[in-house]
Amino acid sequence: RPHVPLADRLLILRAADQFRHWGSLDDHRVCVMCETEFTGRQVGITRTRSGHYRLHCPTEECNAGPRQWVYPGNPLTSDAAYQDWQRALFAPETSAAA
């Protein structure tokens, strides 16, 4: 995978992660798919053929993206709450106009 310079990395994180704010490359996130905690320095960044950037979990074999990342200490404290979170992640999108 090509290296993304640190000077560009924070700008890319801020532009490509529409779900959470990145204040610095030292900000932490937790992947709800593989339960790994990581920093912005570790996020996988690839460039698509169309020139857009795609963010992915730094864990080998985990393809989760920003939608599946939470801030550390997220109040997913019970198995029931975690199962509700999992259902929300994979629920089909509904149209607001419906």
Buried (B, 14 or more C-beta within 10 A) or exposed (E): EEEBEEEEBBEBBBEBBEEBEBEEBEBEBBBBBBEBEBBBBBBBBEEEEEEEBBBBBBBEEBEBBBEBBBEEEEEBEEEEEEEEBBEEEEEEEEEEEE
